[in-house]
Amino acid sequence: MITLNALAAGPSVRHGFFTREGGVSGGIFASLNCGFGSRDDPANVVRNRALAMERLGLDAAALATCHQIHSATVLTVERGWAADAAPRADGMVTDRPGIALGVLAADCAPILFADARAGIVGAAHGGWRGALSGIAEATVAAMAALGAQPSRICAGIGPCIAQPSYEVGPEFAERFAAADADSPRFFAPGKPGKLQFDLPGYIAHRLAKLGLAAVEWVGGDTAAEPERFFSYRRACLTGEGDYGRGLAAIALNR
């Protein structure tokens, strides 16, 4: 489990960006696969999610994850739900202690937020579509609606695909340039006719515009570190056919 100082500064908040290590799944899902969307044995996923919550000092039932759809939709969470009743969204916020807001990812960037003084936390699933359409900004806005102050919010960007591994075509970059004049600096030259996209850098850039107290990236490259992380892109390149999902979660202490 990886933590960030910016999110761990206050005693009221607990969080973690989990690696793929420390679970019960086997094969291509080894070992802490927390995604029911995979073809892993659901019983293993249930156990893995419980193990992750145990490391945060929480009950298994505390974890709330969404059916993620690469949107800018954010929910205000007042109570948890069963895994088979997960709502469709990519961001969550809460001021209720004991609810662990969870994000599943396998190359996309999990983003965790906390205004420890206000007692408000948030979590977002930051793929390129969500980042471009404003999932980070929408999550901060939803926290502010509960009483958080952007100038007090700390944001942590979890392990995700990094620029050396994220090859895209020019049409991809054009889509970003049409929406954000600053975006070209997050695309580096790659192979002929290709570019390399800096997803965590772009998300940090969008967050920095909001005047938050801190924005940190944990580092790591999910596509290039098979021993530590699950990766959709790596699974496609190697022909594995499926892939596990890593978990990031944040909660307020009771």
C-alpha positions in Angstrom: 0.0 0.0 0.0 1.3 3.4 -1.0 0.4 6.6 0.9 1.1 10.3 0.3 2.2 12.8 2.9 -0.3 15.4 1.7 -3.2 13.1 2.4 -1.8 11.6 5.6 -1.2 14.9 7.3 -4.4 14.9 9.4 -5.4 12.2 11.8 -9.0 12.3 10.6 -8.2 10.8 7.1 -7.0 7.3 6.2 -6.1 6.3 2.6 -4.1 4.0 0.4 -3.1 3.3 -3.1 -2.8 -0.5 -3.3 -0.4 -2.4 -5.5 -1.3 -5.8 -6.9 0.5 -7.5 -4.1 -0.9 -9.1 -0.9 -4.1 -10.8 -2.2 -5.4 -14.3 -2.8 -6.0 -14.3 -6.6 -3.8 -16.3 -9.0 -2.6 -16.3 -12.5 -3.0 -13.1 -14.5 -5.1 -11.7 -11.6 -2.4 -12.3 -9.0 -2.9 -11.2 -6.4 -4.8 -8.2 -5.0 -7.4 -8.0 -7.8 -10.3 -5.8 -6.5 -12.4 -5.6 -9.6 -15.6 -7.6 -10.1 -15.4 -6.5 -13.8 -12.7 -9.1 -14.3 -13.2 -12.8 -15.0 -11.5 -13.6 -11.7 -13.3 -15.8 -9.2 -15.7 -13.4 -7.4 -15.0 -15.0 -4.1 -11.3 -14.0 -4.6 -12.3 -10.4 -5.4 -14.5 -10.3 -2.2 -11.6 -11.5 -0.1 -9.1 -9.1 -1.7 -11.4 -6.1 -1.1 -11.7 -7.2 2.5 -8.0 -7.5 2.8 -7.5 -4.0 1.5 -10.0 -2.6 4.0 -8.3 -4.5 6.8 -5.1 -2.7 5.9 -7.0 0.6 6.3 -8.4 -0.6 9.6 -12.0 -0.8 8.2 -14.6 -3.4 7.8 -15.1 -4.9 4.4 -18.6 -3.4 4.1 -17.0 0.1 4.4 -15.8 0.0 0.7 -18.0 1.7 -1.9 -16.9 1.5 -5.6 -18.8 2.6 -8.6 -19.5 1.1 -12.0 -17.0 3.4 -13.7 -18.0 4.8 -17.1 -15.2 7.3 -18.0 -17.5 10.3 -17.2 -17.4 13.5 -15.2 -20.3 12.2 -13.0 -19.8 12.6 -9.3 -22.0 11.2 -6.5 -22.4 12.5 -2.9 -22.3 9.3 -0.8 -24.3 9.2 2.4 -24.3 5.4 2.8 -22.6 2.4 1.2 -24.1 -0.1 -1.2 -23.7 -3.7 -2.3 -21.2 -4.4 -5.0 -23.9 -5.6 -7.3 -25.8 -2.4 -6.9 -22.9 0.0 -7.8 -24.1 3.2 -9.4 -22.7 4.5 -12.7 -20.2 7.3 -12.0 -16.5 8.1 -11.8 -16.3 10.3 -8.8 -17.6 10.3 -5.2 -17.5 12.6 -2.2 -18.6 12.2 1.4 -18.6 13.9 4.8 -19.7 10.6 6.5 -17.1 8.9 8.6 -16.5 5.2 8.0 -17.3 5.1 4.3 -14.3 4.2 2.1 -14.6 5.8 -1.3 -12.8 3.4 -3.7 -11.5 3.8 -7.2 -10.6 0.8 -9.5 -7.9 1.3 -12.1 -5.5 -0.5 -14.4 -3.7 2.3 -16.2 -6.2 5.1 -15.5 -5.3 7.4 -12.6 -7.0 7.1 -9.3 -7.3 10.5 -7.6 -8.0 10.9 -3.9 -8.9 14.2 -2.2 -9.2 15.4 1.3 -10.1 18.6 3.2 -9.2 17.2 6.6 -10.3 20.4 8.4 -13.8 20.3 7.0 -14.0 16.5 7.3 -14.7 15.9 3.6 -13.0 13.5 1.2 -13.4 12.5 -2.4 -12.2 10.0 -5.0 -12.2 10.0 -8.8 -11.3 7.7 -11.6 -9.1 9.7 -14.0 -8.8 8.1 -17.4 -8.1 10.3 -20.4 -11.8 10.7 -21.2 -12.6 11.7 -17.6 -9.6 14.0 -17.3 -10.6 15.8 -20.5 -14.2 16.1 -19.6 -13.5 17.4 -16.1 -13.8 14.6 -13.5 -11.2 16.2 -11.3 -12.9 19.6 -11.3 -16.3 18.1 -10.8 -15.1 16.2 -7.7 -13.6 19.3 -6.2 -16.9 21.2 -6.9 -18.9 18.4 -5.2 -16.6 18.6 -2.2 -17.1 22.4 -2.1 -20.9 21.9 -2.2 -20.5 19.9 1.1 -18.5 22.7 2.7 -14.9 22.0 1.7 -12.6 24.9 0.7 -10.5 24.2 -2.4 -7.6 26.1 -0.8 -7.5 23.4 1.9 -8.0 20.4 -0.4 -5.1 18.0 -0.9 -5.1 15.8 -3.9 -3.1 12.6 -4.6 -2.7 11.0 -8.0 -2.1 7.3 -7.7 -0.2 4.9 -9.9 -1.2 5.0 -13.5 0.3 4.6 -17.0 3.2 7.0 -17.4 4.4 9.0 -20.4 7.0 6.5 -21.6 4.3 3.8 -21.9 1.4 5.9 -23.2 1.7 5.9 -27.0 -1.1 7.8 -28.8 -1.8 9.1 -32.3 -1.9 12.7 -33.4 -5.7 12.8 -33.5 -5.7 12.0 -29.8 -3.5 15.1 -29.1 -5.7 17.2 -31.4 -8.7 16.4 -29.2 -6.9 17.7 -26.2 -5.6 20.8 -27.9 -9.1 21.7 -29.0 -10.2 21.7 -25.4 -7.1 23.1 -23.6 -4.5 25.3 -25.2 -2.0 24.2 -22.6 -2.3 20.5 -23.4 0.4 20.2 -26.1 3.1 20.3 -23.5 1.9 17.0 -22.2 2.6 15.2 -25.5 6.2 14.3 -26.3 7.5 13.0 -29.6 7.5 9.2 -29.9 7.9 6.8 -32.8 7.2 8.2 -36.3 3.6 9.3 -36.4 3.2 8.8 -32.6 3.2 10.8 -29.4 3.7 10.0 -25.8 1.0 11.3 -23.4 1.7 12.4 -19.8 -1.6 11.5 -18.1 -0.6 12.2 -14.5 1.1 15.5 -15.6 -2.1 16.5 -17.4 -4.3 15.7 -14.4 -1.9 17.6 -12.1 -2.1 20.5 -14.4 -5.9 20.6 -14.3 -5.9 20.3 -10.5 -3.3 23.1 -10.1 -5.7 25.5 -11.8 -8.1 25.0 -8.9 -5.8 26.5 -6.3 -5.7 23.4 -4.1 -3.4 23.2 -1.1 -1.3 20.4 -2.5 -1.2 18.1 -5.6 1.1 15.1 -5.5 1.6 12.1 -7.8 2.9 8.9 -6.2 4.9 7.9 -9.3 5.1 4.5 -10.9 4.1 3.3 -14.3 1.4 0.6 -14.3 2.1 -0.5 -17.8 5.9 -1.0 -17.2 5.9 -2.6 -13.8 4.1 -5.9 -14.0 5.3 -7.0 -10.5 3.6 -4.1 -8.9 0.6 -3.1 -10.9 -2.3 -4.3 -13.1 -2.4 -2.8 -16.6 -5.0 -2.9 -19.4 -2.5 -1.8 -22.0 0.1 -4.4 -21.0 -2.6 -7.1 -21.1 -3.6 -6.1 -24.6 0.0 -6.0 -25.8 0.8 -9.4 -24.3 -2.5 -11.0 -25.3 -3.5 -12.0 -21.8 -7.1 -11.5 -22.6 -8.1 -10.0 -19.2 -6.5 -8.1 -16.3 -7.0 -7.3 -12.7 -8.0 -3.9 -11.2 -6.0 -2.1 -8.5 -7.7 -0.2 -5.7 -7.3 3.2 -4.2 -9.5 4.3 -1.3 -9.9 7.1 1.2 -12.1 7.4 4.3 -12.8 9.6 7.3 -12.2 8.1 10.7 -15.2 7.6 12.9 
